[in-house]
Amino acid sequence: MNKKEYDRLRYLANKEKRKQQVKDYYQANKEKVKEYQKDYNENNRDKIQQRQKEYQQKEYKKDPEKFHKKNKKWRNNNPEKVKAYEESDLYKKQCKIRRWKHQGIIHNDWENIHDIYMDTNNCDYCKKQFKNTLDRNLDHNHNITESNNIRGILCRVCNTSDVLADSPTIF
């Protein structure tokens, strides 16, 4: 019998005893354990998020219908969390970037482009100030499909008249 097999058998034989030991330790050291967990979560946020993302992707690939049902059930049971998230700047940013990708806009640094887009107050072509958020448009070259194809941030009038049609991409 090798060590791995021995350890497995030992674990199975003492499973309940070990569970009780862990439970007792937790009860005796609740604050210490919670502080450790808090520190670990803060120091390993990216690692944890990556692990969660991989797990969700795996679960989705396994059974997409079950995954969607589970998400729908959670959303129905937590409407206040859903509403708070949908009102957050992070959600709005993700929606905007998702829409740009769907429209065929290609870039390798979405965070930077979003920041530039949000900080831009005037049309890159006519220099007029944007009237509202609907007036601001991210213009792109529809013929470029493999690399960055953003030409500028334009007002609605300049974007629909395609004033930068012959211009190179600038971002």
N, C-alpha and C positions, 0 to 999 in steps of 0.2 A: 504494500500500500504506500503510495507516494504522499508527500506532504499536503498537496492540494486536496486530495481525496480525504485524507485524515482530517484536515481542517473543516471540510464540508460536513463530514459525519459528526464531528465534534459540535459544530454549529447547530446542526439539526437536533442533536441530543440535548443541547442546553438552550434551545431557542427561547422557551418561555422564561427560564431563569434569567437570561440576558435581557429580555424585554423588561422584566421587573426591575433589574438593576438600573437600566437606563431611565425608567420611569421614576425610580426612587432618587436617582442623582438629580434629575430635572426638578423634582419637588423640593429637594434640599438646596438647590442652587439656581432657582428660577431667575433671579436678577442677573447673576453672572452669565448664565446661558443667553438670556435676552440681549445683554450688552455685547456679548461675543457675536451673536447673530446680526445685530445692528451694525457693528463695525465691519463684519465680513461683507454684508450687503452693500455698504457704502464704498468699501475698497474694491469690490469686484463687480460693480454695477454692469459694466460692458460685457464681462464674461457671462454673467447671469442672463442678461438680455439675449446674448448670442445663443446660449444654451436653450432658452425658452423659444427663440425663433426656430432653431433647428428642430426642436421637439414638435412645435406646431406644424412645421412643414412636413415632418414625417407622419404626423397624425392625419393631416390633410390628404397626403398621397395614399395613405392606407384606406381611408373611407371618407371622401369629400362630403357625401350627404350627411353622415354622422357628425362630421366636423361643423358643418353649417347649422345643423339642428342644435348642437351644443352651444354654439355662439349665439344663436337666436334665443335660446332659453335663457342664457346669461343676460342678454340685453333686455329681455322682458322682465327678468327678476331684479334688474339694477337700473331702472330708468334714470335715477338721479345721477349715477356715475356716468351713464351714457351722455346725458344732457351736459354735464360739466365738461366732459371730454370734447364733445362737439362744439362747445363754446370756447375751447382753449385755442391759443395761438398755434400750438403744435399741430392740432388737428387741421386747422385752416391751412397751415403751411403744407402739410402732407397732401391735402386735397388739391391744392394749387399745383404742386409738383406732379402729382398723379395725372391731373388734367393736361399739363404740358406734355408729359410723356405720351399720353393717349393721342394728342394732336400731332405727334411726330417730331417734337422738339428734342434734340439730342445734345447732351452736354455731360461732362464727366465730373462736375462739381456743383451739384444742385443746391447745396447749402449756400455757397457763395453767390450763385445766380439769384436765388430767392432774396438774399440780403440786398444785393444791388437793385433788384426789381422793387423791393419795398422802400428803399431809400431814394429812388428816382422820382422826382416831382415834375419834371418837364419832359416833353417829347424830344427824342434825340434828333428829329428832323426839323420840325417847325419851331421848336423851343417853347411852345405854349405850355402853360401849367395845366396839369390834369385836373379836370373838373371833379372827378370822383374816382373810386377804385375801378369802376366799370370802364372808364375812359382809358385806362392804362393797359397796353397789350404788349406781349413779348413776341416780336416779329422774328420769323425764321425763314430760311430758304427751303422750300419744299422739294427741291431737286437733290439736295444733299441728304443721304440716308445712312451714311456710315460714320460720320464724324460731327463735331460741333457745327450746328447750323443756325445759331442765333445771330441775327443781324442788328438788333437794337430793341429799345423799349419805346414804343410809339403810342400816340393818341389814336383813338378809334378812326378818325378821319384819315390820317396818314397811313394807318395800317390797312384800311379797306381800299385805299387808292394805290397801294403797293408801291410807295415812293422809293423804297430801298431795293427794288427788284434786281437791279444790276450791281448792287453793293456787295462787297465781300462780307463774310461773317466777322464780327468784331469781338465776340466773347470766346 
